[in-house]
Amino acid sequence: MDKGELFGLGGRAARLLAAAALVFAAAVFSAAVWTVPVPAWAEEPPLGGVEVSADGEAARLEGCDFAIEGFYRAQTGSNREIDGTYYGYTYSMDGPGLLTVVNTPACAVVHVPQDCVDAFDLNLEDERLQAQLKALLSPLDKGMAKGAASLERQEVWHFTSRQEFEVADARFLFAQELKEGRYYTVVAAVNGGDAKATVAPGAMDTCRLVPAEEAVVAEAGSPLQQLGTFLAELDYSPLWVTLRTCGVAIVLVFFLGLAAAYFMLRVSKRAQDIFDTIFTIPMVLPPTVCGFLLLMLLGRNTAFGRFFIDIGFPLAFSWQATVIAAVVVAFPLMYRSARGAFESLDPNMLDAARTLGWSNGRIFMKLMLPLAWSSIASGTVLAFARALGEFGCTLFLAGNQLGSTRTIPIAIYFEWMNGNQAATWFWTIVLIVFSFLVILFINIWSRHTTKYRRRETMKRGRAATGKRGGGGRADGGAVAKEGPGPRAMDEAFAVDSILEGGAR
């Protein structure tokens, strides 16, 4: 490959990589802009305009004396006993004195603490006041609903300042100190049964009422400011965990795949069928099945898993588990690529090398590996891509520990489940760009390898033809002494050329 062609290939690759980088930057920018929290408005604000904070935690209403700060939505509560006593369906609170809303399929119950009623001189029977509270609460609740049922769709509302409120089959108890220093909101069934089954309570919202002029309602900045804030606050640990995991895994997969492929060439056909099934089955099984089987083998409740825990090297729910999961799912790709490349080699070449006194190790390093390198490299890149995108097996065996086992695919899933669309888009785009670069590398490498092989084959063919053409007597009158036929001479010259190249 001459320098001009090399630099031409490098220039094209550089332009393609630059284009990929631009696409990535534009996509991240768009994702950050589109998914930054935007003021959520009620469908028909009853009074004036609702100003919602960019962080979704505060709201202010035009013409209203009070505002909301510190809004928080608890998606679920607990239906378990507390210190051996079942009170009902409970939600943990930060403390007393908070405005609380419990949403159920039948109605929403709003509890305004008596201190707030007195401080702002509120009349909870006033329809205008109720409309103001609905207008403030609904957009904040919708912004944190993450696709679940929100207050915006609720038609039946109840407002109370009493700590105990009963409606239909449900009894609501607000700011209950069920443990020392621990406050809860409780939803109980009037008949004493299972509150979760009878009432089916949904989310609980809590917030503080503050004077409107004192409320801090954060404003959204420009798109570039929003992008800068997003990138500055993003947790990048999934990227480092993924790269470290894939880097270690691909080294193990590379050597294990080559060893397994070489081993398959030296066993009987019947043994090949058995071992090939074992080596390939992780590619067929769903990743969750692989993760379950590995957990049953390496878990903390197994003798094997406890042994590694005792020596300070736990295999399950640790960073080592992410490597093991990546190796298991990526190994078949490397193994199949290497085996196919080795089996495509001409066995006559290998036999010729042995007749020249080459050892098996030298044949592997100097002959088999160089000739099969293009397929091996492609298999390595594909195995890296497979390890990069591994989700099910890793989640089963390693779990979701931030900074330790949370890889990019796991981060995508949990960020989406937590309603963080900006982070979900960011990590999705990162994986798309990685996949694009992997495919681009394979295509460039394959095209380069094909051209190189074609050129080398033509050179060897011309060299072999030139050597044969020089035979015969010097006077040109007599017939040359009988020797090997043209085909045998072609094979001999080809083997000599390859072996000489390998020796160099």
Buried (B, 14 or more C-beta within 10 A) or exposed (E): EEEEEEEEBEEEBEEBBEEBEEBBEEBBBBBBBEBBBEBBBBEEBBBEEBBBBBEBBBBBBEEBEBBBBEBBBBEEBEBEEBEEEBBBBBBBBEEBBBBBBBBBEBBBBBBBBEEBBEEBEBEBEEEEBBBBBBBBBBBBBBBBBBEBBBBBEBEEBBBBBEBEBBBEBBBBBBBBEBEEEEBBBBBBBBEEEBBBEBBEBBBBBBBBBBEBEEBEBEEBEEBEEBBEBBEEEBEEBBBEBBBBBBEBBBEBBBEBBBEBBBBBBEEEEEEBEEBBEEBBEBBEBEBEBBBBBBBEBBBEEBEEBEEBBEEEEBBBBBBBBBBBBBBBBBBBBBBBBBBBBBEEBEEEBBEBBEEEEBEEEEBBEBBBBEBBBBBBBBBBBBBBBBBBBBBBBBBBBBBBBEEBBBBBBBBBBBBBEEBBBBBBBBBBBBBBBBEBBBEBBBEBBBEBBEEEEEEEEEEBBEBBEEEBEEEEEEEEEEEEEEEEEEEEBBBBBBBBBBBEBBEE
